Amino acid sequence: MYTTDEMDSIDTILGAKKRSNEPPEMRIIRDFIHKEFQETCRVSVSQRSIAIMVDNGAIANMVQMRLHEIREACATEKKLYVRIGTIS
């Protein structure tokens, strides 16, 4: 049987997988960094703080200057930290 419908790629299927146990702040921050800077980041959330890890100092500086926007988007009072490190 031949069909002309486009098939989903593996990236689409795996990327659509929901992470039900992660806090909503993680998704909001990842989406913000990707949308504004076209970069990836790692986010870790604890009771009192949120750490955002990016690849280089230039991105870290730009993220640092926009932390107030990130805090408003997350609707959180937690302390936000920006760290520089390797994203794997």
C-alpha angles and dihedrals in degrees: 000000000000123000131182095206114118114248122225115253121234089249090056093049095046094040091055092058108120121232098213097176098054121098115253090241090069094058093042092052095044091050092047093051092046094047097044102035105017088233136121124235142180120235129196123187126201132172095275106018148034121215120203116196120198133177103247145020096249092059091042090055093050091047090048090055091053099044091113089060091048091049091051092047090051093042090221138137093203119123111260120215128189117208133183117226147121115296112208 
